[in-house]
């Protein structure tokens, strides 16, 4: 019985019937910000991995050259 009252009061809040257009705009902006944060996080991670990979490749190529020069 108590659940019905809570559900009836939450339905207008959930469906955007309380604040109207302002509520819809705020919710959409919040959703866009969340998506943007995810995308920028993926981009930052991708760039960090690429930089780390190129540094390791550079280090290995220098170490190989040093070994060749040491043998000669």
N, CA, C and O atoms as a Maestro MAE file, in Angstrom:
{
 s_m_m2io_version
 :::
 2.0.0
}

f_m_ct {
 s_m_title
 :::
 protein
 m_atom[288] {
  # First column is atom index #
  i_m_mmod_type
  r_m_x_coord
  r_m_y_coord
  r_m_z_coord
  i_m_residue_number
  s_m_chain_name
  s_m_pdb_residue_name
  s_m_pdb_atom_name
  i_m_atomic_number
  :::
  1 25 0.822 -1.189 0.000 1 A "UNK " " N  " 7
  2 3 0.000 0.000 0.000 1 A "UNK " " CA " 6
  3 2 0.870 1.258 0.000 1 A "UNK " " C  " 6
  4 15 0.587 2.210 -0.728 1 A "UNK " " O  " 8
  5 25 1.918 1.261 0.810 2 A "UNK " " N  " 7
  6 3 2.814 2.403 0.868 2 A "UNK " " CA " 6
  7 2 3.600 2.587 -0.416 2 A "UNK " " C  " 6
  8 15 3.950 3.706 -0.789 2 A "UNK " " O  " 8
  9 25 3.878 1.463 -1.099 3 A "UNK " " N  " 7
  10 3 4.623 1.531 -2.352 3 A "UNK " " CA " 6
  11 2 3.835 2.261 -3.436 3 A "UNK " " C  " 6
  12 15 4.417 2.963 -4.263 3 A "UNK " " O  " 8
  13 25 2.524 2.099 -3.432 4 A "UNK " " N  " 7
  14 3 1.700 2.764 -4.439 4 A "UNK " " CA " 6
  15 2 1.781 4.277 -4.310 4 A "UNK " " C  " 6
  16 15 1.849 4.981 -5.317 4 A "UNK " " O  " 8
  17 25 1.776 4.781 -3.092 5 A "UNK " " N  " 7
  18 3 1.858 6.227 -2.893 5 A "UNK " " CA " 6
  19 2 3.211 6.762 -3.354 5 A "UNK " " C  " 6
  20 15 3.290 7.817 -3.984 5 A "UNK " " O  " 8
  21 25 4.262 6.034 -3.035 6 A "UNK " " N  " 7
  22 3 5.598 6.453 -3.455 6 A "UNK " " CA " 6
  23 2 5.693 6.423 -4.973 6 A "UNK " " C  " 6
  24 15 6.225 7.353 -5.580 6 A "UNK " " O  " 8
  25 25 5.193 5.384 -5.577 7 A "UNK " " N  " 7
  26 3 5.230 5.274 -7.039 7 A "UNK " " CA " 6
  27 2 4.441 6.394 -7.701 7 A "UNK " " C  " 6
  28 15 4.880 6.958 -8.703 7 A "UNK " " O  " 8
  29 25 3.288 6.716 -7.150 8 A "UNK " " N  " 7
  30 3 2.455 7.773 -7.726 8 A "UNK " " CA " 6
  31 2 3.144 9.131 -7.612 8 A "UNK " " C  " 6
  32 15 2.996 9.972 -8.499 8 A "UNK " " O  " 8
  33 25 3.884 9.352 -6.549 9 A "UNK " " N  " 7
  34 3 4.573 10.629 -6.385 9 A "UNK " " CA " 6
  35 2 5.850 10.708 -7.230 9 A "UNK " " C  " 6
  36 15 6.257 11.791 -7.650 9 A "UNK " " O  " 8
  37 25 6.470 9.561 -7.472 10 A "UNK " " N  " 7
  38 3 7.721 9.571 -8.233 10 A "UNK " " CA " 6
  39 2 7.505 9.582 -9.737 10 A "UNK " " C  " 6
  40 15 8.386 10.019 -10.477 10 A "UNK " " O  " 8
  41 25 6.354 9.111 -10.208 11 A "UNK " " N  " 7
  42 3 6.108 9.054 -11.651 11 A "UNK " " CA " 6
  43 2 6.197 10.427 -12.312 11 A "UNK " " C  " 6
  44 15 6.856 10.534 -13.346 11 A "UNK " " O  " 8
  45 25 5.581 11.478 -11.787 12 A "UNK " " N  " 7
  46 3 5.728 12.791 -12.436 12 A "UNK " " CA " 6
  47 2 7.170 13.311 -12.406 12 A "UNK " " C  " 6
  48 15 7.611 13.981 -13.340 12 A "UNK " " O  " 8
  49 25 7.891 13.003 -11.345 13 A "UNK " " N  " 7
  50 3 9.293 13.432 -11.264 13 A "UNK " " CA " 6
  51 2 10.113 12.693 -12.315 13 A "UNK " " C  " 6
  52 15 10.939 13.288 -13.007 13 A "UNK " " O  " 8
  53 25 9.877 11.404 -12.423 14 A "UNK " " N  " 7
  54 3 10.633 10.566 -13.358 14 A "UNK " " CA " 6
  55 2 10.320 10.911 -14.809 14 A "UNK " " C  " 6
  56 15 11.213 10.894 -15.656 14 A "UNK " " O  " 8
  57 25 9.089 11.216 -15.095 15 A "UNK " " N  " 7
  58 3 8.687 11.470 -16.480 15 A "UNK " " CA " 6
  59 2 8.876 12.921 -16.895 15 A "UNK " " C  " 6
  60 15 8.626 13.267 -18.050 15 A "UNK " " O  " 8
  61 25 9.313 13.773 -15.976 16 A "UNK " " N  " 7
  62 3 9.578 15.166 -16.320 16 A "UNK " " CA " 6
  63 2 8.362 16.055 -16.222 16 A "UNK " " C  " 6
  64 15 8.348 17.142 -16.799 16 A "UNK " " O  " 8
  65 25 7.350 15.626 -15.511 17 A "UNK " " N  " 7
  66 3 6.123 16.405 -15.389 17 A "UNK " " CA " 6
  67 2 6.185 17.490 -14.339 17 A "UNK " " C  " 6
  68 15 5.263 18.302 -14.255 17 A "UNK " " O  " 8
  69 25 7.232 17.537 -13.535 18 A "UNK " " N  " 7
  70 3 7.305 18.511 -12.446 18 A "UNK " " CA " 6
  71 2 7.889 19.836 -12.930 18 A "UNK " " C  " 6
  72 15 7.286 20.889 -12.722 18 A "UNK " " O  " 8
  73 25 9.044 19.794 -13.566 19 A "UNK " " N  " 7
  74 3 9.726 21.024 -13.946 19 A "UNK " " CA " 6
  75 2 9.544 21.371 -15.417 19 A "UNK " " C  " 6
  76 15 9.960 22.447 -15.847 19 A "UNK " " O  " 8
  77 25 8.947 20.507 -16.180 20 A "UNK " " N  " 7
  78 3 8.645 20.808 -17.579 20 A "UNK " " CA " 6
  79 2 9.876 20.879 -18.467 20 A "UNK " " C  " 6
  80 15 10.768 20.035 -18.383 20 A "UNK " " O  " 8
  81 25 9.912 21.885 -19.309 21 A "UNK " " N  " 7
  82 3 10.965 22.023 -20.315 21 A "UNK " " CA " 6
  83 2 12.339 22.224 -19.678 21 A "UNK " " C  " 6
  84 15 13.333 21.692 -20.172 21 A "UNK " " O  " 8
  85 25 12.400 22.974 -18.603 22 A "UNK " " N  " 7
  86 3 13.682 23.199 -17.927 22 A "UNK " " CA " 6
  87 2 14.287 21.880 -17.464 22 A "UNK " " C  " 6
  88 15 15.495 21.669 -17.577 22 A "UNK " " O  " 8
  89 25 13.453 21.006 -16.949 23 A "UNK " " N  " 7
  90 3 13.908 19.695 -16.490 23 A "UNK " " CA " 6
  91 2 14.467 18.890 -17.660 23 A "UNK " " C  " 6
  92 15 15.518 18.261 -17.537 23 A "UNK " " O  " 8
  93 25 13.776 18.909 -18.780 24 A "UNK " " N  " 7
  94 3 14.247 18.169 -19.956 24 A "UNK " " CA " 6
  95 2 15.584 18.707 -20.453 24 A "UNK " " C  " 6
  96 15 16.462 17.933 -20.833 24 A "UNK " " O  " 8
  97 25 15.741 20.001 -20.453 25 A "UNK " " N  " 7
  98 3 16.995 20.604 -20.918 25 A "UNK " " CA " 6
  99 2 18.149 20.227 -19.995 25 A "UNK " " C  " 6
  100 15 19.231 19.875 -20.466 25 A "UNK " " O  " 8
  101 25 17.927 20.297 -18.698 26 A "UNK " " N  " 7
  102 3 18.979 19.951 -17.731 26 A "UNK " " CA " 6
  103 2 19.367 18.482 -17.865 26 A "UNK " " C  " 6
  104 15 20.551 18.148 -17.831 26 A "UNK " " O  " 8
  105 25 18.390 17.615 -18.014 27 A "UNK " " N  " 7
  106 3 18.671 16.178 -18.150 27 A "UNK " " CA " 6
  107 2 19.459 15.905 -19.435 27 A "UNK " " C  " 6
  108 15 20.401 15.113 -19.423 27 A "UNK " " O  " 8
  109 25 19.088 16.544 -20.528 28 A "UNK " " N  " 7
  110 3 19.809 16.319 -21.792 28 A "UNK " " CA " 6
  111 2 21.241 16.834 -21.717 28 A "UNK " " C  " 6
  112 15 22.162 16.187 -22.216 28 A "UNK " " O  " 8
  113 25 21.430 17.988 -21.098 29 A "UNK " " N  " 7
  114 3 22.787 18.534 -20.958 29 A "UNK " " CA " 6
  115 2 23.633 17.606 -20.077 29 A "UNK " " C  " 6
  116 15 24.799 17.352 -20.378 29 A "UNK " " O  " 8
  117 25 23.042 17.107 -18.994 30 A "UNK " " N  " 7
  118 3 23.772 16.183 -18.116 30 A "UNK " " CA " 6
  119 2 24.159 14.911 -18.869 30 A "UNK " " C  " 6
  120 15 25.263 14.396 -18.692 30 A "UNK " " O  " 8
  121 25 23.263 14.409 -19.699 31 A "UNK " " N  " 7
  122 3 23.570 13.227 -20.510 31 A "UNK " " CA " 6
  123 2 24.681 13.480 -21.509 31 A "UNK " " C  " 6
  124 15 25.545 12.629 -21.718 31 A "UNK " " O  " 8
  125 25 24.658 14.650 -22.123 32 A "UNK " " N  " 7
  126 3 25.718 14.996 -23.083 32 A "UNK " " CA " 6
  127 2 27.066 15.155 -22.401 32 A "UNK " " C  " 6
  128 15 28.095 14.757 -22.947 32 A "UNK " " O  " 8
  129 25 27.061 15.729 -21.218 33 A "UNK " " N  " 7
  130 3 28.309 15.883 -20.459 33 A "UNK " " CA " 6
  131 2 28.874 14.513 -20.087 33 A "UNK " " C  " 6
  132 15 30.079 14.284 -20.193 33 A "UNK " " O  " 8
  133 25 27.999 13.604 -19.652 34 A "UNK " " N  " 7
  134 3 28.459 12.260 -19.293 34 A "UNK " " CA " 6
  135 2 29.074 11.561 -20.505 34 A "UNK " " C  " 6
  136 15 30.132 10.941 -20.397 34 A "UNK " " O  " 8
  137 25 28.414 11.660 -21.649 35 A "UNK " " N  " 7
  138 3 28.954 11.040 -22.867 35 A "UNK " " CA " 6
  139 2 30.271 11.689 -23.272 35 A "UNK " " C  " 6
  140 15 31.200 10.997 -23.688 35 A "UNK " " O  " 8
  141 25 30.359 12.997 -23.156 36 A "UNK " " N  " 7
  142 3 31.595 13.704 -23.506 36 A "UNK " " CA " 6
  143 2 32.751 13.296 -22.596 36 A "UNK " " C  " 6
  144 15 33.881 13.141 -23.058 36 A "UNK " " O  " 8
  145 25 32.472 13.122 -21.307 37 A "UNK " " N  " 7
  146 3 33.518 12.684 -20.381 37 A "UNK " " CA " 6
  147 2 34.018 11.289 -20.728 37 A "UNK " " C  " 6
  148 15 35.215 11.018 -20.643 37 A "UNK " " O  " 8
  149 25 33.119 10.418 -21.112 38 A "UNK " " N  " 7
  150 3 33.521 9.066 -21.514 38 A "UNK " " CA " 6
  151 2 34.406 9.126 -22.755 38 A "UNK " " C  " 6
  152 15 35.456 8.484 -22.810 38 A "UNK " " O  " 8
  153 25 33.980 9.893 -23.743 39 A "UNK " " N  " 7
  154 3 34.752 9.980 -24.990 39 A "UNK " " CA " 6
  155 2 36.118 10.627 -24.784 39 A "UNK " " C  " 6
  156 15 37.108 10.167 -25.353 39 A "UNK " " O  " 8
  157 25 36.185 11.684 -23.981 40 A "UNK " " N  " 7
  158 3 37.491 12.310 -23.748 40 A "UNK " " CA " 6
  159 2 38.390 11.391 -22.932 40 A "UNK " " C  " 6
  160 15 39.606 11.388 -23.128 40 A "UNK " " O  " 8
  161 25 37.818 10.614 -22.022 41 A "UNK " " N  " 7
  162 3 38.617 9.650 -21.264 41 A "UNK " " CA " 6
  163 2 39.205 8.581 -22.161 41 A "UNK " " C  " 6
  164 15 40.370 8.211 -22.013 41 A "UNK " " O  " 8
  165 25 38.404 8.082 -23.091 42 A "UNK " " N  " 7
  166 3 38.895 7.080 -24.044 42 A "UNK " " CA " 6
  167 2 39.992 7.683 -24.909 42 A "UNK " " C  " 6
  168 15 41.009 7.036 -25.157 42 A "UNK " " O  " 8
  169 25 39.795 8.917 -25.373 43 A "UNK " " N  " 7
  170 3 40.793 9.589 -26.207 43 A "UNK " " CA " 6
  171 2 42.104 9.790 -25.448 43 A "UNK " " C  " 6
  172 15 43.181 9.550 -25.994 43 A "UNK " " O  " 8
  173 25 42.015 10.227 -24.197 44 A "UNK " " N  " 7
  174 3 43.235 10.434 -23.399 44 A "UNK " " CA " 6
  175 2 43.970 9.115 -23.185 44 A "UNK " " C  " 6
  176 15 45.196 9.059 -23.280 44 A "UNK " " O  " 8
  177 25 43.220 8.054 -22.896 45 A "UNK " " N  " 7
  178 3 43.837 6.744 -22.682 45 A "UNK " " CA " 6
  179 2 44.521 6.258 -23.955 45 A "UNK " " C  " 6
  180 15 45.627 5.720 -23.907 45 A "UNK " " O  " 8
  181 25 43.859 6.451 -25.091 46 A "UNK " " N  " 7
  182 3 44.405 6.013 -26.376 46 A "UNK " " CA " 6
  183 2 45.709 6.742 -26.679 46 A "UNK " " C  " 6
  184 15 46.686 6.126 -27.104 46 A "UNK " " O  " 8
  185 25 45.723 8.057 -26.459 47 A "UNK " " N  " 7
  186 3 46.933 8.832 -26.713 47 A "UNK " " CA " 6
  187 2 48.055 8.447 -25.759 47 A "UNK " " C  " 6
  188 15 49.222 8.416 -26.151 47 A "UNK " " O  " 8
  189 25 47.711 8.155 -24.511 48 A "UNK " " N  " 7
  190 3 48.724 7.761 -23.529 48 A "UNK " " CA " 6
  191 2 49.348 6.420 -23.912 48 A "UNK " " C  " 6
  192 15 50.560 6.239 -23.801 48 A "UNK " " O  " 8
  193 25 48.516 5.486 -24.360 49 A "UNK " " N  " 7
  194 3 49.044 4.183 -24.777 49 A "UNK " " CA " 6
  195 2 49.931 4.330 -26.005 49 A "UNK " " C  " 6
  196 15 50.970 3.678 -26.103 49 A "UNK " " O  " 8
  197 25 49.527 5.182 -26.941 50 A "UNK " " N  " 7
  198 3 50.326 5.376 -28.151 50 A "UNK " " CA " 6
  199 2 51.672 6.005 -27.807 50 A "UNK " " C  " 6
  200 15 52.698 5.607 -28.359 50 A "UNK " " O  " 8
  201 25 51.679 6.976 -26.908 51 A "UNK " " N  " 7
  202 3 52.941 7.619 -26.516 51 A "UNK " " CA " 6
  203 2 53.846 6.626 -25.799 51 A "UNK " " C  " 6
  204 15 55.055 6.599 -26.033 51 A "UNK " " O  " 8
  205 25 53.265 5.816 -24.930 52 A "UNK " " N  " 7
  206 3 54.058 4.824 -24.206 52 A "UNK " " CA " 6
  207 2 54.635 3.798 -25.168 52 A "UNK " " C  " 6
  208 15 55.785 3.385 -25.020 52 A "UNK " " O  " 8
  209 25 53.855 3.390 -26.137 53 A "UNK " " N  " 7
  210 3 54.319 2.408 -27.119 53 A "UNK " " CA " 6
  211 2 55.464 2.964 -27.955 53 A "UNK " " C  " 6
  212 15 56.443 2.263 -28.210 53 A "UNK " " O  " 8
  213 25 55.348 4.221 -28.385 54 A "UNK " " N  " 7
  214 3 56.419 4.796 -29.208 54 A "UNK " " CA " 6
  215 2 57.684 5.011 -28.386 54 A "UNK " " C  " 6
  216 15 58.790 4.884 -28.910 54 A "UNK " " O  " 8
  217 25 57.532 5.336 -27.103 55 A "UNK " " N  " 7
  218 3 58.717 5.490 -26.241 55 A "UNK " " CA " 6
  219 2 59.431 4.154 -26.076 55 A "UNK " " C  " 6
  220 15 60.660 4.096 -26.121 55 A "UNK " " O  " 8
  221 25 58.662 3.077 -25.883 56 A "UNK " " N  " 7
  222 3 59.284 1.764 -25.719 56 A "UNK " " CA " 6
  223 2 59.975 1.344 -27.010 56 A "UNK " " C  " 6
  224 15 61.066 0.775 -26.976 56 A "UNK " " O  " 8
  225 25 59.351 1.619 -28.135 57 A "UNK " " N  " 7
  226 3 59.967 1.283 -29.416 57 A "UNK " " CA " 6
  227 2 61.261 2.063 -29.593 57 A "UNK " " C  " 6
  228 15 62.256 1.515 -30.066 57 A "UNK " " O  " 8
  229 25 61.256 3.323 -29.220 58 A "UNK " " N  " 7
  230 3 62.448 4.169 -29.327 58 A "UNK " " CA " 6
  231 2 63.557 3.646 -28.416 58 A "UNK " " C  " 6
  232 15 64.717 3.576 -28.823 58 A "UNK " " O  " 8
  233 25 63.202 3.280 -27.185 59 A "UNK " " N  " 7
  234 3 64.208 2.762 -26.246 59 A "UNK " " CA " 6
  235 2 64.820 1.475 -26.761 59 A "UNK " " C  " 6
  236 15 66.034 1.290 -26.673 59 A "UNK " " O  " 8
  237 25 63.998 0.579 -27.299 60 A "UNK " " N  " 7
  238 3 64.530 -0.687 -27.805 60 A "UNK " " CA " 6
  239 2 65.436 -0.459 -29.013 60 A "UNK " " C  " 6
  240 15 66.439 -1.154 -29.174 60 A "UNK " " O  " 8
  241 25 65.094 0.501 -29.855 61 A "UNK " " N  " 7
  242 3 65.944 0.747 -31.024 61 A "UNK " " CA " 6
  243 2 67.284 1.352 -30.604 61 A "UNK " " C  " 6
  244 15 68.314 1.040 -31.203 61 A "UNK " " O  " 8
  245 25 67.285 2.203 -29.591 62 A "UNK " " N  " 7
  246 3 68.544 2.778 -29.088 62 A "UNK " " CA " 6
  247 2 69.381 1.695 -28.421 62 A "UNK " " C  " 6
  248 15 70.594 1.638 -28.623 62 A "UNK " " O  " 8
  249 25 68.747 0.840 -27.633 63 A "UNK " " N  " 7
  250 3 69.491 -0.231 -26.962 63 A "UNK " " CA " 6
  251 2 70.091 -1.181 -27.985 63 A "UNK " " C  " 6
  252 15 71.209 -1.659 -27.793 63 A "UNK " " O  " 8
  253 25 69.380 -1.464 -29.062 64 A "UNK " " N  " 7
  254 3 69.919 -2.339 -30.116 64 A "UNK " " CA " 6
  255 2 71.121 -1.702 -30.800 64 A "UNK " " C  " 6
  256 15 72.097 -2.386 -31.108 64 A "UNK " " O  " 8
  257 25 71.053 -0.403 -31.036 65 A "UNK " " N  " 7
  258 3 72.177 0.283 -31.663 65 A "UNK " " CA " 6
  259 2 73.397 0.273 -30.744 65 A "UNK " " C  " 6
  260 15 74.524 0.093 -31.206 65 A "UNK " " O  " 8
  261 25 73.176 0.464 -29.458 66 A "UNK " " N  " 7
  262 3 74.297 0.447 -28.515 66 A "UNK " " CA " 6
  263 2 74.983 -0.902 -28.492 66 A "UNK " " C  " 6
  264 15 76.208 -0.991 -28.413 66 A "UNK " " O  " 8
  265 25 74.172 -1.962 -28.562 67 A "UNK " " N  " 7
  266 3 74.754 -3.307 -28.575 67 A "UNK " " CA " 6
  267 2 75.580 -3.515 -29.828 67 A "UNK " " C  " 6
  268 15 76.658 -4.107 -29.775 67 A "UNK " " O  " 8
  269 25 75.080 -3.032 -30.955 68 A "UNK " " N  " 7
  270 3 75.831 -3.196 -32.207 68 A "UNK " " CA " 6
  271 2 77.141 -2.447 -32.162 68 A "UNK " " C  " 6
  272 15 78.164 -2.953 -32.622 68 A "UNK " " O  " 8
  273 25 77.123 -1.231 -31.607 69 A "UNK " " N  " 7
  274 3 78.352 -0.435 -31.528 69 A "UNK " " CA " 6
  275 2 79.323 -1.017 -30.511 69 A "UNK " " C  " 6
  276 15 80.536 -0.887 -30.677 69 A "UNK " " O  " 8
  277 25 78.821 -1.649 -29.475 70 A "UNK " " N  " 7
  278 3 79.688 -2.230 -28.467 70 A "UNK " " CA " 6
  279 2 80.414 -3.459 -29.026 70 A "UNK " " C  " 6
  280 15 81.549 -3.735 -28.637 70 A "UNK " " O  " 8
  281 25 79.783 -4.180 -29.912 71 A "UNK " " N  " 7
  282 3 80.383 -5.383 -30.493 71 A "UNK " " CA " 6
  283 2 81.500 -5.017 -31.451 71 A "UNK " " C  " 6
  284 15 82.510 -5.716 -31.530 71 A "UNK " " O  " 8
  285 25 81.325 -3.940 -32.167 72 A "UNK " " N  " 7
  286 3 82.310 -3.544 -33.183 72 A "UNK " " CA " 6
  287 2 83.598 -3.141 -32.594 72 A "UNK " " C  " 6
  288 15 84.524 -2.783 -33.322 72 A "UNK " " O  " 8
  :::
 }
 m_bond[287] {
  # First column is bond index #
  i_m_from
  i_m_to
  i_m_order
  :::
  1 1 2 1
  2 2 3 1
  3 3 4 2
  4 3 5 1
  5 5 6 1
  6 6 7 1
  7 7 8 2
  8 7 9 1
  9 9 10 1
  10 10 11 1
  11 11 12 2
  12 11 13 1
  13 13 14 1
  14 14 15 1
  15 15 16 2
  16 15 17 1
  17 17 18 1
  18 18 19 1
  19 19 20 2
  20 19 21 1
  21 21 22 1
  22 22 23 1
  23 23 24 2
  24 23 25 1
  25 25 26 1
  26 26 27 1
  27 27 28 2
  28 27 29 1
  29 29 30 1
  30 30 31 1
  31 31 32 2
  32 31 33 1
  33 33 34 1
  34 34 35 1
  35 35 36 2
  36 35 37 1
  37 37 38 1
  38 38 39 1
  39 39 40 2
  40 39 41 1
  41 41 42 1
  42 42 43 1
  43 43 44 2
  44 43 45 1
  45 45 46 1
  46 46 47 1
  47 47 48 2
  48 47 49 1
  49 49 50 1
  50 50 51 1
  51 51 52 2
  52 51 53 1
  53 53 54 1
  54 54 55 1
  55 55 56 2
  56 55 57 1
  57 57 58 1
  58 58 59 1
  59 59 60 2
  60 59 61 1
  61 61 62 1
  62 62 63 1
  63 63 64 2
  64 63 65 1
  65 65 66 1
  66 66 67 1
  67 67 68 2
  68 67 69 1
  69 69 70 1
  70 70 71 1
  71 71 72 2
  72 71 73 1
  73 73 74 1
  74 74 75 1
  75 75 76 2
  76 75 77 1
  77 77 78 1
  78 78 79 1
  79 79 80 2
  80 79 81 1
  81 81 82 1
  82 82 83 1
  83 83 84 2
  84 83 85 1
  85 85 86 1
  86 86 87 1
  87 87 88 2
  88 87 89 1
  89 89 90 1
  90 90 91 1
  91 91 92 2
  92 91 93 1
  93 93 94 1
  94 94 95 1
  95 95 96 2
  96 95 97 1
  97 97 98 1
  98 98 99 1
  99 99 100 2
  100 99 101 1
  101 101 102 1
  102 102 103 1
  103 103 104 2
  104 103 105 1
  105 105 106 1
  106 106 107 1
  107 107 108 2
  108 107 109 1
  109 109 110 1
  110 110 111 1
  111 111 112 2
  112 111 113 1
  113 113 114 1
  114 114 115 1
  115 115 116 2
  116 115 117 1
  117 117 118 1
  118 118 119 1
  119 119 120 2
  120 119 121 1
  121 121 122 1
  122 122 123 1
  123 123 124 2
  124 123 125 1
  125 125 126 1
  126 126 127 1
  127 127 128 2
  128 127 129 1
  129 129 130 1
  130 130 131 1
  131 131 132 2
  132 131 133 1
  133 133 134 1
  134 134 135 1
  135 135 136 2
  136 135 137 1
  137 137 138 1
  138 138 139 1
  139 139 140 2
  140 139 141 1
  141 141 142 1
  142 142 143 1
  143 143 144 2
  144 143 145 1
  145 145 146 1
  146 146 147 1
  147 147 148 2
  148 147 149 1
  149 149 150 1
  150 150 151 1
  151 151 152 2
  152 151 153 1
  153 153 154 1
  154 154 155 1
  155 155 156 2
  156 155 157 1
  157 157 158 1
  158 158 159 1
  159 159 160 2
  160 159 161 1
  161 161 162 1
  162 162 163 1
  163 163 164 2
  164 163 165 1
  165 165 166 1
  166 166 167 1
  167 167 168 2
  168 167 169 1
  169 169 170 1
  170 170 171 1
  171 171 172 2
  172 171 173 1
  173 173 174 1
  174 174 175 1
  175 175 176 2
  176 175 177 1
  177 177 178 1
  178 178 179 1
  179 179 180 2
  180 179 181 1
  181 181 182 1
  182 182 183 1
  183 183 184 2
  184 183 185 1
  185 185 186 1
  186 186 187 1
  187 187 188 2
  188 187 189 1
  189 189 190 1
  190 190 191 1
  191 191 192 2
  192 191 193 1
  193 193 194 1
  194 194 195 1
  195 195 196 2
  196 195 197 1
  197 197 198 1
  198 198 199 1
  199 199 200 2
  200 199 201 1
  201 201 202 1
  202 202 203 1
  203 203 204 2
  204 203 205 1
  205 205 206 1
  206 206 207 1
  207 207 208 2
  208 207 209 1
  209 209 210 1
  210 210 211 1
  211 211 212 2
  212 211 213 1
  213 213 214 1
  214 214 215 1
  215 215 216 2
  216 215 217 1
  217 217 218 1
  218 218 219 1
  219 219 220 2
  220 219 221 1
  221 221 222 1
  222 222 223 1
  223 223 224 2
  224 223 225 1
  225 225 226 1
  226 226 227 1
  227 227 228 2
  228 227 229 1
  229 229 230 1
  230 230 231 1
  231 231 232 2
  232 231 233 1
  233 233 234 1
  234 234 235 1
  235 235 236 2
  236 235 237 1
  237 237 238 1
  238 238 239 1
  239 239 240 2
  240 239 241 1
  241 241 242 1
  242 242 243 1
  243 243 244 2
  244 243 245 1
  245 245 246 1
  246 246 247 1
  247 247 248 2
  248 247 249 1
  249 249 250 1
  250 250 251 1
  251 251 252 2
  252 251 253 1
  253 253 254 1
  254 254 255 1
  255 255 256 2
  256 255 257 1
  257 257 258 1
  258 258 259 1
  259 259 260 2
  260 259 261 1
  261 261 262 1
  262 262 263 1
  263 263 264 2
  264 263 265 1
  265 265 266 1
  266 266 267 1
  267 267 268 2
  268 267 269 1
  269 269 270 1
  270 270 271 1
  271 271 272 2
  272 271 273 1
  273 273 274 1
  274 274 275 1
  275 275 276 2
  276 275 277 1
  277 277 278 1
  278 278 279 1
  279 279 280 2
  280 279 281 1
  281 281 282 1
  282 282 283 1
  283 283 284 2
  284 283 285 1
  285 285 286 1
  286 286 287 1
  287 287 288 2
  :::
 }
}
